[in-house]
Structures are given as C-alpha cells and as structure tokens.
Amino acid sequence: MAKAAVEEHGISERQACRYLGISRTAYRYQRQKIDDEEIIRLLKDIAEQKPRWGFKKMVDYLRNKGYSWNHKKMHRIYCQIGLNIRVKPKKRLPSRNPNPLQEPEQANIAWSMDFMSDSLENGRKFRTLNIIDDFNREVLWIEIDTSLPSERVIRVLDMLALWHGYPQQIRVDNGPEFISHKLADWAAQCQVALDFIEPGKPAQNAYIERFNRTYREGVLDAYLFDSIQEARAITEEWLEEYNGVRPHDALGGIPPYQFKAMKS
C-alpha cells in the first residue's frame, strides 16, 4: 500500500509511511532469498561426520564457520530432512517394595537370578543367566549364549522346574528380560512370585550378586574362551566343584550339596 501510494499518487515515502503507521526501514526491506540446498548440504555433511551431534551443536559449528542463517530456518530444514535425533523415553517402572532378603528354611522356596556379560577371545560378546537357590546357595543352572531373551529365560526355568519343581518366588532386578509381559504371564500361570528389587540397589539381591563375583573371578576372568561351547564346558566343570566340593562360608564351611542333604 505504501509503495502504491508513492508510485501512483506521487506522495513522499516519509508521508506514506507515516499515514500507514510503518517504519521506513520496513518499507525498504527486501527479503533475501536463501538457497535451501546449501543449508541441506552443510547439515547432511555434518550429520555424516558427526552422527551424535544434535541441532544446537550443528548451529554453533556453522556460526563458528561464519554462516549467519536464522536458526529457525535451519531448524525447519533440519527437521525437514529428518536429522532430528529421537530421544528414547525412559521406561517407567512401578514402585518396587521387595521383601526383606531372608534365608529360606528349605530348598526350592526362593530362587535368585541375574545376568552377566563377558566376551570371547575374538571380541564377540556373550551373556550368562545365573540361577541359584537361596536356601543352600546351590547353583541350579548357568545358561550361556550370545543372546538370552525372555523366551529363553522361561525355557530354562521350565527345565529347572522339571527337576526341582517351581519355587514360590524368584528375586530379580529390573532388566528388560525380567520385566517383560511374557515372563509375567509365565509367573502368573505357574504361581511363582517375581520379587523385583529397587532400581540401582543390587544389594537387595545379595545372594546372586555374591555368587556373580565368585563366578567372575573363578571362570570369566580366569580363562580366555575361544567359543561359546568352551565357556559352557568350563562352566559346567566348575559348577560341579562349586556345588559339591568348594566350602561355602555362609553354610558353615561345607558345600551346597552337603548342606542340602543335612537339612533334608
């Protein structure tokens, strides 16, 4: 309107701006055409070289290089080309109120289980699922493989139940395999209570944590494994000694098998 007043009616620029209530700077402003392709290229180059950099780091980097594009425009392009990193939300856990850690009066009342990790000589990682009976600290089983999802955990527990029967409770931490719906459904079906410890408090699962240290020192840190099969074989041989020969301080200096036989 101001330009039309100046060009068609011959009034001055100053008068046109005053009548329309705009500044002369706004009247003279010419929108600068910025080539989005250059911004796209630069952002993609940075993303390839620094895949963990977020938008703010990229903007600061470009500012330091002398580019002065508006950050809102850069953010629009940043999102448009799909560079925004999705932040994985933390899984909310229900309040945990574990039962006090008490030694059961007989076997097969309470079990404890936990995962450990190690690697083969070639660098390939593997995991172990350790399960013990809290009564006599007997190691019921150690499952070893490169992957141990919740389905595998359930299969191992069903196998142990064929030999010992189902326990009344199993104490576990809040690992993804233990808080899965599949394990919860299995526990409800088999009438086994899953006793979850509080996050960040491994001392609440002290029996299995103490065993983990012994297993780490006696096997995982003591050998270089060429294969999963070798780790299983060495672990199996070590477990026979642990359960049947090795004196256990918490059991009065006798091994788990002997303690169980005395109490039965």
GUKE-840629 format. One record per residue (C-alpha): residue number from 1; residue in three letters; x, y, z. Coordinates in nm, 3 decimals, padded with zeros to 5 digits. Each point is the difference from the previous one (the first is absolute). Example, Ala and Ser with C-alpha at 12.3 -4.5 7.8 and 13.67 -1.06 7.14 Angstrom:
GUKE-840629
<r nr="1" rest="ALA" c1="01.230" c2="-00.450" c3="00.780"/>
<r nr="2" rest="SER" c1="00.137" c2="00.344" c3="-00.066"/>
This chain:
GUKE-840629
<r nr="1" rest="MET" c1="00.000" c2="00.000" c3="00.000"/>
<r nr="2" rest="ALA" c1="00.282" c2="00.241" c3="00.080"/>
<r nr="3" rest="LYS" c1="00.172" c2="-00.077" c3="-00.329"/>
<r nr="4" rest="ALA" c1="-00.326" c2="00.051" c3="-00.188"/>
<r nr="5" rest="ALA" c1="-00.051" c2="00.335" c3="00.173"/>
<r nr="6" rest="VAL" c1="00.350" c2="00.112" c3="-00.098"/>
<r nr="7" rest="GLU" c1="-00.010" c2="-00.130" c3="-00.358"/>
<r nr="8" rest="GLU" c1="-00.360" c2="00.078" c3="-00.094"/>
<r nr="9" rest="HIS" c1="-00.081" c2="00.311" c3="00.203"/>
<r nr="10" rest="GLY" c1="00.340" c2="00.165" c3="00.009"/>
<r nr="11" rest="ILE" c1="00.021" c2="00.051" c3="00.378"/>
<r nr="12" rest="SER" c1="00.329" c2="-00.026" c3="00.175"/>
<r nr="13" rest="GLU" c1="00.131" c2="-00.314" c3="00.161"/>
<r nr="14" rest="ARG" c1="00.005" c2="00.168" c3="00.339"/>
<r nr="15" rest="GLN" c1="-00.368" c2="00.105" c3="-00.026"/>
<r nr="16" rest="ALA" c1="-00.114" c2="-00.344" c3="-00.121"/>
<r nr="17" rest="CYS" c1="00.174" c2="-00.175" c3="00.287"/>
<r nr="18" rest="ARG" c1="-00.140" c2="00.248" c3="00.254"/>
<r nr="19" rest="TYR" c1="-00.359" c2="-00.035" c3="-00.130"/>
<r nr="20" rest="LEU" c1="00.016" c2="-00.382" c3="00.006"/>
<r nr="21" rest="GLY" c1="00.184" c2="-00.023" c3="00.334"/>
<r nr="22" rest="ILE" c1="00.307" c2="-00.191" c3="-00.120"/>
<r nr="23" rest="SER" c1="00.370" c2="00.074" c3="00.028"/>
<r nr="24" rest="ARG" c1="00.203" c2="00.103" c3="-00.302"/>
<r nr="25" rest="THR" c1="00.233" c2="-00.294" c3="00.076"/>
<r nr="26" rest="ALA" c1="-00.290" c2="-00.241" c3="-00.043"/>
<r nr="27" rest="TYR" c1="-00.099" c2="00.180" c3="-00.320"/>
<r nr="28" rest="ARG" c1="00.345" c2="-00.047" c3="-00.149"/>
<r nr="29" rest="TYR" c1="00.051" c2="-00.358" c3="00.119"/>
<r nr="30" rest="GLN" c1="00.074" c2="-00.247" c3="-00.278"/>
<r nr="31" rest="ARG" c1="-00.034" c2="-00.368" c3="00.087"/>
<r nr="32" rest="GLN" c1="00.325" c2="-00.182" c3="-00.056"/>
<r nr="33" rest="LYS" c1="-00.034" c2="-00.321" c3="-00.194"/>
<r nr="34" rest="ILE" c1="00.202" c2="-00.273" c3="00.170"/>
<r nr="35" rest="ASP" c1="00.071" c2="-00.317" c3="-00.191"/>
<r nr="36" rest="ASP" c1="-00.123" c2="-00.289" c3="00.217"/>
<r nr="37" rest="GLU" c1="00.219" c2="-00.241" c3="-00.192"/>
<r nr="38" rest="GLU" c1="00.316" c2="00.140" c3="00.153"/>
<r nr="39" rest="ILE" c1="-00.139" c2="-00.033" c3="00.352"/>
<r nr="40" rest="ILE" c1="-00.116" c2="-00.355" c3="-00.075"/>
<r nr="41" rest="ARG" c1="00.342" c2="-00.092" c3="-00.133"/>
<r nr="42" rest="LEU" c1="00.183" c2="00.143" c3="00.300"/>
<r nr="43" rest="LEU" c1="-00.230" c2="-00.163" c3="00.255"/>
<r nr="44" rest="LYS" c1="00.024" c2="-00.337" c3="-00.170"/>
<r nr="45" rest="ASP" c1="00.379" c2="00.025" c3="-00.017"/>
<r nr="46" rest="ILE" c1="00.018" c2="00.074" c3="00.373"/>
<r nr="47" rest="ALA" c1="-00.243" c2="-00.284" c3="00.080"/>
<r nr="48" rest="GLU" c1="00.213" c2="-00.250" c3="-00.192"/>
<r nr="49" rest="GLN" c1="00.322" c2="00.109" c3="00.168"/>
<r nr="50" rest="LYS" c1="-00.148" c2="00.050" c3="00.349"/>
<r nr="51" rest="PRO" c1="-00.302" c2="-00.232" c3="00.028"/>
<r nr="52" rest="ARG" c1="-00.052" c2="00.072" c3="00.372"/>
<r nr="53" rest="TRP" c1="-00.011" c2="00.378" c3="-00.033"/>
<r nr="54" rest="GLY" c1="-00.338" c2="00.158" c3="00.059"/>
<r nr="55" rest="PHE" c1="-00.147" c2="00.314" c3="-00.154"/>
<r nr="56" rest="LYS" c1="00.156" c2="00.245" c3="00.248"/>
<r nr="57" rest="LYS" c1="00.353" c2="-00.132" c3="-00.061"/>
<r nr="58" rest="MET" c1="-00.054" c2="00.021" c3="-00.374"/>
<r nr="59" rest="VAL" c1="-00.119" c2="00.362" c3="00.023"/>
<r nr="60" rest="ASP" c1="00.293" c2="00.099" c3="00.220"/>
<r nr="61" rest="TYR" c1="00.238" c2="-00.173" c3="-00.242"/>
<r nr="62" rest="LEU" c1="-00.144" c2="00.189" c3="-00.298"/>
<r nr="63" rest="ARG" c1="00.008" c2="00.328" c3="00.195"/>
<r nr="64" rest="ASN" c1="00.370" c2="-00.058" c3="00.071"/>
<r nr="65" rest="LYS" c1="00.052" c2="-00.059" c3="-00.372"/>
<r nr="66" rest="GLY" c1="-00.148" c2="00.341" c3="-00.079"/>
<r nr="67" rest="TYR" c1="-00.352" c2="-00.096" c3="-00.109"/>
<r nr="68" rest="SER" c1="-00.271" c2="00.225" c3="00.142"/>
<r nr="69" rest="TRP" c1="-00.325" c2="-00.158" c3="-00.114"/>
<r nr="70" rest="ASN" c1="-00.298" c2="00.033" c3="00.230"/>
<r nr="71" rest="HIS" c1="-00.010" c2="-00.292" c3="00.244"/>
<r nr="72" rest="LYS" c1="-00.376" c2="-00.043" c3="-00.052"/>
<r nr="73" rest="LYS" c1="00.052" c2="-00.053" c3="-00.370"/>
<r nr="74" rest="MET" c1="00.282" c2="-00.246" c3="00.066"/>
<r nr="75" rest="HIS" c1="-00.215" c2="-00.190" c3="00.249"/>
<r nr="76" rest="ARG" c1="-00.283" c2="-00.024" c3="-00.252"/>
<r nr="77" rest="ILE" c1="00.237" c2="-00.150" c3="-00.257"/>
<r nr="78" rest="TYR" c1="00.166" c2="-00.218" c3="00.267"/>
<r nr="79" rest="CYS" c1="-00.336" c2="-00.161" c3="00.081"/>
<r nr="80" rest="GLN" c1="-00.111" c2="-00.003" c3="-00.364"/>
<r nr="81" rest="ILE" c1="00.291" c2="-00.223" c3="-00.105"/>
<r nr="82" rest="GLY" c1="-00.048" c2="-00.228" c3="00.302"/>
<r nr="83" rest="LEU" c1="00.315" c2="00.073" c3="00.198"/>
<r nr="84" rest="ASN" c1="-00.168" c2="00.056" c3="00.335"/>
<r nr="85" rest="ILE" c1="00.113" c2="-00.275" c3="00.237"/>
<r nr="86" rest="ARG" c1="-00.285" c2="-00.180" c3="00.171"/>
<r nr="87" rest="VAL" c1="00.048" c2="-00.009" c3="00.375"/>
<r nr="88" rest="LYS" c1="-00.102" c2="-00.339" c3="00.132"/>
<r nr="89" rest="PRO" c1="-00.223" c2="00.055" c3="00.304"/>
<r nr="90" rest="LYS" c1="00.092" c2="-00.174" c3="00.320"/>
<r nr="91" rest="LYS" c1="-00.224" c2="-00.288" c3="00.087"/>
<r nr="92" rest="ARG" c1="-00.196" c2="00.076" c3="00.316"/>
<r nr="93" rest="LEU" c1="00.015" c2="-00.277" c3="00.256"/>
<r nr="94" rest="PRO" c1="-00.262" c2="-00.058" c3="00.267"/>
<r nr="95" rest="SER" c1="00.100" c2="00.057" c3="00.360"/>
<r nr="96" rest="ARG" c1="00.213" c2="-00.287" c3="00.124"/>
<r nr="97" rest="ASN" c1="-00.041" c2="-00.121" c3="00.357"/>
<r nr="98" rest="PRO" c1="00.200" c2="-00.322" c3="00.017"/>
<r nr="99" rest="ASN" c1="-00.034" c2="-00.236" c3="00.291"/>
<r nr="100" rest="PRO" c1="00.290" c2="00.006" c3="00.247"/>
<r nr="101" rest="LEU" c1="00.283" c2="-00.228" c3="-00.105"/>
<r nr="102" rest="GLN" c1="-00.039" c2="-00.306" c3="00.222"/>
<r nr="103" rest="GLU" c1="00.147" c2="-00.346" c3="-00.020"/>
<r nr="104" rest="PRO" c1="-00.279" c2="-00.253" c3="-00.069"/>
<r nr="105" rest="GLU" c1="-00.053" c2="-00.290" c3="00.240"/>
<r nr="106" rest="GLN" c1="00.013" c2="-00.260" c3="-00.276"/>
<r nr="107" rest="ALA" c1="00.099" c2="-00.043" c3="-00.361"/>
<r nr="108" rest="ASN" c1="-00.211" c2="00.112" c3="-00.295"/>
<r nr="109" rest="ILE" c1="-00.175" c2="00.280" c3="00.188"/>
<r nr="110" rest="ALA" c1="00.188" c2="00.294" c3="-00.149"/>
<r nr="111" rest="TRP" c1="00.230" c2="00.027" c3="-00.298"/>
<r nr="112" rest="SER" c1="00.211" c2="00.291" c3="-00.117"/>
<r nr="113" rest="MET" c1="00.109" c2="00.066" c3="-00.357"/>
<r nr="114" rest="ASP" c1="00.206" c2="00.260" c3="-00.182"/>
<r nr="115" rest="PHE" c1="00.189" c2="00.062" c3="-00.323"/>
<r nr="116" rest="MET" c1="00.372" c2="00.044" c3="-00.053"/>
<r nr="117" rest="SER" c1="00.198" c2="00.096" c3="-00.311"/>
<r nr="118" rest="ASP" c1="00.342" c2="-00.091" c3="-00.137"/>
<r nr="119" rest="SER" c1="00.171" c2="-00.046" c3="-00.337"/>
<r nr="120" rest="LEU" c1="00.185" c2="-00.267" c3="-00.194"/>
<r nr="121" rest="GLU" c1="00.363" c2="00.035" c3="-00.102"/>
<r nr="122" rest="ASN" c1="-00.111" c2="00.134" c3="-00.340"/>
<r nr="123" rest="GLY" c1="-00.200" c2="00.277" c3="00.168"/>
<r nr="124" rest="ARG" c1="-00.344" c2="-00.150" c3="-00.054"/>
<r nr="125" rest="LYS" c1="-00.217" c2="00.066" c3="00.304"/>
<r nr="126" rest="PHE" c1="-00.208" c2="-00.257" c3="00.183"/>
<r nr="127" rest="ARG" c1="-00.231" c2="-00.003" c3="00.301"/>
<r nr="128" rest="THR" c1="-00.063" c2="-00.237" c3="00.287"/>
<r nr="129" rest="LEU" c1="-00.326" c2="-00.056" c3="00.189"/>
<r nr="130" rest="ASN" c1="00.086" c2="-00.107" c3="00.355"/>
<r nr="131" rest="ILE" c1="-00.265" c2="-00.165" c3="00.219"/>
<r nr="132" rest="ILE" c1="00.058" c2="-00.108" c3="00.361"/>
<r nr="133" rest="ASP" c1="-00.208" c2="-00.137" c3="00.286"/>
<r nr="134" rest="ASP" c1="00.010" c2="00.244" c3="00.291"/>
<r nr="135" rest="PHE" c1="-00.027" c2="-00.281" c3="00.258"/>
<r nr="136" rest="ASN" c1="00.332" c2="-00.176" c3="-00.056"/>
<r nr="137" rest="ARG" c1="00.150" c2="00.235" c3="-00.265"/>
<r nr="138" rest="GLU" c1="-00.004" c2="-00.290" c3="-00.246"/>
<r nr="139" rest="VAL" c1="00.053" c2="00.113" c3="-00.357"/>
<r nr="140" rest="LEU" c1="-00.297" c2="-00.150" c3="-00.180"/>
<r nr="141" rest="TRP" c1="00.110" c2="00.102" c3="-00.348"/>
<r nr="142" rest="ILE" c1="00.213" c2="00.239" c3="-00.204"/>
<r nr="143" rest="GLU" c1="-00.127" c2="00.055" c3="-00.353"/>
<r nr="144" rest="ILE" c1="00.260" c2="00.140" c3="-00.242"/>
<r nr="145" rest="ASP" c1="-00.061" c2="00.145" c3="-00.344"/>
<r nr="146" rest="THR" c1="00.042" c2="00.314" c3="-00.208"/>
<r nr="147" rest="SER" c1="-00.367" c2="00.092" c3="00.055"/>
<r nr="148" rest="LEU" c1="-00.233" c2="-00.094" c3="00.284"/>
<r nr="149" rest="PRO" c1="-00.346" c2="00.151" c3="-00.057"/>
<r nr="150" rest="SER" c1="-00.295" c2="-00.049" c3="00.234"/>
<r nr="151" rest="GLU" c1="-00.118" c2="-00.307" c3="-00.196"/>
<r nr="152" rest="ARG" c1="00.335" c2="-00.167" c3="00.072"/>
<r nr="153" rest="VAL" c1="-00.027" c2="00.091" c3="00.368"/>
<r nr="154" rest="ILE" c1="-00.343" c2="-00.163" c3="00.019"/>
<r nr="155" rest="ARG" c1="00.128" c2="-00.315" c3="-00.173"/>
<r nr="156" rest="VAL" c1="00.284" c2="-00.033" c3="00.252"/>
<r nr="157" rest="LEU" c1="-00.236" c2="00.051" c3="00.294"/>
<r nr="158" rest="ASP" c1="-00.239" c2="-00.265" c3="-00.132"/>
<r nr="159" rest="MET" c1="00.294" c2="-00.240" c3="-00.039"/>
<r nr="160" rest="LEU" c1="00.108" c2="00.059" c3="00.360"/>
<r nr="161" rest="ALA" c1="-00.358" c2="-00.046" c3="00.118"/>
<r nr="162" rest="LEU" c1="00.001" c2="-00.353" c3="-00.147"/>
<r nr="163" rest="TRP" c1="00.291" c2="-00.084" c3="00.230"/>
<r nr="164" rest="HIS" c1="-00.082" c2="00.201" c3="00.313"/>
<r nr="165" rest="GLY" c1="-00.359" c2="00.122" c3="-00.031"/>
<r nr="166" rest="TYR" c1="-00.103" c2="00.363" c3="-00.023"/>
<r nr="167" rest="PRO" c1="00.122" c2="00.230" c3="00.280"/>
<r nr="168" rest="GLN" c1="-00.232" c2="00.227" c3="00.193"/>
<r nr="169" rest="GLN" c1="00.190" c2="00.312" c3="-00.106"/>
<r nr="170" rest="ILE" c1="00.290" c2="00.114" c3="-00.216"/>
<r nr="171" rest="ARG" c1="00.193" c2="00.314" c3="00.086"/>
<r nr="172" rest="VAL" c1="00.112" c2="00.203" c3="-00.304"/>
<r nr="173" rest="ASP" c1="00.110" c2="00.348" c3="-00.098"/>
<r nr="174" rest="ASN" c1="-00.177" c2="00.226" c3="-00.250"/>
<r nr="175" rest="GLY" c1="00.172" c2="-00.118" c3="-00.318"/>
<r nr="176" rest="PRO" c1="-00.211" c2="00.001" c3="-00.319"/>
<r nr="177" rest="GLU" c1="-00.017" c2="-00.380" c3="-00.011"/>
<r nr="178" rest="PHE" c1="-00.137" c2="-00.013" c3="00.355"/>
<r nr="179" rest="ILE" c1="-00.264" c2="00.275" c3="-00.030"/>
<r nr="180" rest="SER" c1="-00.139" c2="-00.138" c3="-00.326"/>
<r nr="181" rest="HIS" c1="-00.367" c2="-00.091" c3="-00.028"/>
<r nr="182" rest="LYS" c1="00.095" c2="-00.352" c3="-00.109"/>
<r nr="183" rest="LEU" c1="00.184" c2="-00.074" c3="00.324"/>
<r nr="184" rest="ALA" c1="-00.281" c2="00.160" c3="00.201"/>
<r nr="185" rest="ASP" c1="-00.258" c2="-00.221" c3="-00.174"/>
<r nr="186" rest="TRP" c1="00.217" c2="-00.306" c3="00.062"/>
<r nr="187" rest="ALA" c1="00.036" c2="00.086" c3="00.371"/>
<r nr="188" rest="ALA" c1="-00.377" c2="00.048" c3="00.039"/>
<r nr="189" rest="GLN" c1="-00.072" c2="-00.329" c3="-00.177"/>
<r nr="190" rest="CYS" c1="00.253" c2="-00.194" c3="00.210"/>
<r nr="191" rest="GLN" c1="-00.091" c2="00.183" c3="00.323"/>
<r nr="192" rest="VAL" c1="00.352" c2="00.134" c3="00.048"/>
<r nr="193" rest="ALA" c1="00.044" c2="00.344" c3="00.157"/>
<r nr="194" rest="LEU" c1="00.254" c2="00.225" c3="-00.170"/>
<r nr="195" rest="ASP" c1="00.167" c2="00.201" c3="00.277"/>
<r nr="196" rest="PHE" c1="00.153" c2="00.309" c3="-00.168"/>
<r nr="197" rest="ILE" c1="00.272" c2="00.193" c3="00.178"/>
<r nr="198" rest="GLU" c1="00.005" c2="00.379" c3="-00.009"/>
<r nr="199" rest="PRO" c1="00.186" c2="00.152" c3="-00.297"/>
<r nr="200" rest="GLY" c1="00.362" c2="00.078" c3="00.079"/>
<r nr="201" rest="LYS" c1="00.011" c2="-00.214" c3="00.316"/>
<r nr="202" rest="PRO" c1="00.172" c2="-00.329" c3="-00.088"/>
<r nr="203" rest="ALA" c1="00.063" c2="-00.069" c3="00.370"/>
<r nr="204" rest="GLN" c1="-00.367" c2="-00.098" c3="00.025"/>
<r nr="205" rest="ASN" c1="00.092" c2="-00.303" c3="-00.214"/>
<r nr="206" rest="ALA" c1="00.313" c2="-00.072" c3="00.200"/>
<r nr="207" rest="TYR" c1="00.005" c2="-00.381" c3="-00.035"/>
<r nr="208" rest="ILE" c1="00.030" c2="00.000" c3="-00.378"/>
<r nr="209" rest="GLU" c1="00.224" c2="00.307" c3="-00.003"/>
<r nr="210" rest="ARG" c1="00.245" c2="-00.174" c3="00.233"/>
<r nr="211" rest="PHE" c1="-00.005" c2="-00.306" c3="-00.220"/>
<r nr="212" rest="ASN" c1="00.057" c2="00.214" c3="-00.309"/>
<r nr="213" rest="ARG" c1="00.325" c2="00.126" c3="00.150"/>
<r nr="214" rest="THR" c1="00.119" c2="-00.355" c3="00.070"/>
<r nr="215" rest="TYR" c1="-00.093" c2="-00.113" c3="-00.352"/>
<r nr="216" rest="ARG" c1="00.172" c2="00.304" c3="-00.151"/>
<r nr="217" rest="GLU" c1="00.323" c2="-00.067" c3="00.187"/>
<r nr="218" rest="GLY" c1="-00.006" c2="-00.376" c3="-00.037"/>
<r nr="219" rest="VAL" c1="-00.102" c2="-00.033" c3="-00.365"/>
<r nr="220" rest="LEU" c1="-00.067" c2="00.313" c3="-00.207"/>
<r nr="221" rest="ASP" c1="00.316" c2="00.185" c3="00.102"/>
<r nr="222" rest="ALA" c1="00.211" c2="-00.314" c3="00.027"/>
<r nr="223" rest="TYR" c1="-00.034" c2="-00.128" c3="-00.358"/>
<r nr="224" rest="LEU" c1="00.013" c2="00.122" c3="-00.358"/>
<r nr="225" rest="PHE" c1="-00.281" c2="-00.177" c3="-00.184"/>
<r nr="226" rest="ASP" c1="00.032" c2="-00.092" c3="-00.367"/>
<r nr="227" rest="SER" c1="-00.369" c2="-00.086" c3="-00.034"/>
<r nr="228" rest="ILE" c1="-00.333" c2="-00.010" c3="00.179"/>
<r nr="229" rest="GLN" c1="00.032" c2="-00.378" c3="00.024"/>
<r nr="230" rest="GLU" c1="00.330" c2="00.034" c3="00.187"/>
<r nr="231" rest="ALA" c1="-00.154" c2="00.251" c3="00.244"/>
<r nr="232" rest="ARG" c1="-00.286" c2="-00.242" c3="00.064"/>
<r nr="233" rest="ALA" c1="00.232" c2="-00.297" c3="00.054"/>
<r nr="234" rest="ILE" c1="00.228" c2="00.184" c3="00.243"/>
<r nr="235" rest="THR" c1="-00.300" c2="00.142" c3="00.186"/>
<r nr="236" rest="GLU" c1="-00.163" c2="-00.343" c3="00.033"/>
<r nr="237" rest="GLU" c1="00.317" c2="-00.152" c3="00.144"/>
<r nr="238" rest="TRP" c1="00.045" c2="00.295" c3="00.237"/>
<r nr="239" rest="LEU" c1="-00.361" c2="-00.027" c3="00.122"/>
<r nr="240" rest="GLU" c1="00.044" c2="-00.361" c3="00.104"/>
<r nr="241" rest="GLU" c1="00.289" c2="00.106" c3="00.220"/>
<r nr="242" rest="TYR" c1="-00.188" c2="00.306" c3="00.130"/>
<r nr="243" rest="ASN" c1="-00.310" c2="-00.197" c3="00.101"/>
<r nr="244" rest="GLY" c1="00.166" c2="-00.319" c3="00.116"/>
<r nr="245" rest="VAL" c1="00.352" c2="00.078" c3="00.124"/>
<r nr="246" rest="ARG" c1="00.064" c2="00.369" c3="00.065"/>
<r nr="247" rest="PRO" c1="-00.064" c2="00.096" c3="00.367"/>
<r nr="248" rest="HIS" c1="-00.249" c2="00.283" c3="00.037"/>
<r nr="249" rest="ASP" c1="00.052" c2="00.245" c3="00.287"/>
<r nr="250" rest="ALA" c1="-00.372" c2="00.082" c3="00.034"/>
<r nr="251" rest="LEU" c1="-00.077" c2="-00.373" c3="00.037"/>
<r nr="252" rest="GLY" c1="00.246" c2="-00.063" c3="00.282"/>
<r nr="253" rest="GLY" c1="00.288" c2="-00.103" c3="-00.223"/>
<r nr="254" rest="ILE" c1="-00.176" c2="-00.280" c3="-00.189"/>
<r nr="255" rest="PRO" c1="-00.102" c2="-00.012" c3="-00.369"/>
<r nr="256" rest="PRO" c1="-00.364" c2="00.058" c3="-00.112"/>
<r nr="257" rest="TYR" c1="-00.079" c2="-00.364" c3="-00.080"/>
<r nr="258" rest="GLN" c1="00.113" c2="-00.119" c3="00.343"/>
<r nr="259" rest="PHE" c1="-00.189" c2="00.281" c3="00.176"/>
<r nr="260" rest="LYS" c1="-00.319" c2="-00.092" c3="-00.188"/>
<r nr="261" rest="ALA" c1="00.038" c2="-00.367" c3="00.091"/>
<r nr="262" rest="MET" c1="00.050" c2="00.082" c3="00.368"/>
<r nr="263" rest="LYS" c1="-00.312" c2="00.220" c3="00.012"/>
<r nr="264" rest="SER" c1="-00.228" c2="-00.235" c3="-00.192"/>
